[in-house]
Amino acid sequence: MARGQLVAEGTYEYFSAGASAGQETWQISQLGRGGIVISSRAEFSAPEAYIVNLDFELTRAWSPRSLTIRLEQNGEVLNSTQRIAGNKWLAQVEGARVANYELPFSNQHEVDVRRSALTVMVTLVRTTLPFGQTRELDVIFVRVPSLEAITERQSYEALAEEKIEVPAGEFSALKYHMTRIGVENAVANQFWADHHGVPLLYRGGDLEMKLTHYRRHEARAPRRR
């Protein structure tokens, strides 16, 4: 899965209404030209069953560059390539039919793939939100399992620093609250992340995610300011 020098790797376990709902393994790698790629493979069994492979390529400053997703569900495969082209976000989804999306995009936009803690990590690294502050963000939101790309607004609030324990160990964590603004029936999301922005624990509605394995490889880990 790694495409360059491995920086960090881990595994998430997902739960739906308290029952096991899937697992995701992921890696962060540094590319030879200085960029970053985040790769993951997730297998979900609830509330929907599907397998999704994701590659999210970033610049050395952690700005989104491109996104590649392959999703398998009920014997069918969807492939999506999404990327920046000037001031646009271009997305193509190929399956039984081809769908194209063209959305406005700037360096202030974030990218959020549904049920992906890794895209949340990129947002945390880029925003470096101080405690007690709230920030509204323009977001490209990728729906799963359709892989449709839409625009929306999200609100992030940095609440506190706490010690938490997950299966991967005990961490000093930053606690956040995130809401999707103006989205009907949107659930409130709470999550805790380490000082590298890696989500450790996530709770939203009936869904819970816990980090069960985590290892950093680089000698000097890039830390959030």
RASUL-V791056 format. One line per field, one symbol per residue. ss: DSSP state (H for helix, E for strand, C for the rest). psi: psi as a letter, one per 20 degrees, with the letter a starting at -180 (. if undefined). burial: b if it has 24 or more other ideal C-beta (glycine too) atoms within 12 Angstrom, else e. Layout:
ss = ???
psi = ???
burial = ???
This chain:
ss = CCCCEEEEEEEEEEEECCEEEEEEEEEEEECCCCCEEEEEEEEECCCCCEEEEEEEEECCCCCEEEEEEEEEECCEEEEEEEEEECCEEEEEEECCCEEEEEEECCCCCEEEECCCHHHHHHHHHHHCCCCCCEEEEEEEEECCCCCCEEEEEEEEEEEEEEEEEECCEEEEEEEEEEEEECCCCCCCEEEEECCCCCEEEEEECCEEEEEEEEEECCCCCCCCC
psi = hpjbppgqqapqpqpokiqpirqpqqqpqpqhjiaqppqqppoqiqiqprppppooprrijkppgrpppppppkjqpppppqrpndkqopppppchrppqpoqqqriiqrpoppkohhhgggggghhlpqqjqqppqppopoqpjhjpprqrqqpppogrpqpqprhiapqoqppqppqopjppjpqpppqpqaiijophpppocipqpqpiqppqhqgnppqq.
burial = eeebeebbbbbbbbbeeeeebbbbbbbbbbeeeebbbbbbbbbbeeebebbbbbbbbbeeebbbbbbbbbbeeeeeebbbbbbbeeeebbbbbeeeeeeebebebeeebbbbbbbbbbbbbbbbbbbebeeeeebebbbbbbbbbbbbbbbbbbbbbbeeeeebebebeebebbbbbbbbeeeeeeeebbbbbbebbbbbbbbbeebbbbbbebeeeeeeebeee
